[in-house]
Amino acid sequence: MPQLDTSTWFITIMSMIMTLFIMFQLKISKHLYPSNPEPKSTTTPKQLSPWEKKWTKIYSPLSLPQQ
């Protein structure tokens, strides 16, 4: 059974990595990014909920008078 020749693996792997790097660089360089991004306003108008219009009182069972 012949032995596997691994002498060219290093060059093959390195050339693949360099090719991938160059391709990604070219792909990224074609993107147009905004020159001056401005923050968006995240404030929302306040809407009153029904329970915010009136006072509510919640009684815990331990605070009720004993019967």
Secondary structure, DSSP 8 states (H G I E B T S, - for coil): ------TTHHHHHHHHHHHHHHHHHHHHHT----SS-------------HHHHS------GGGS---
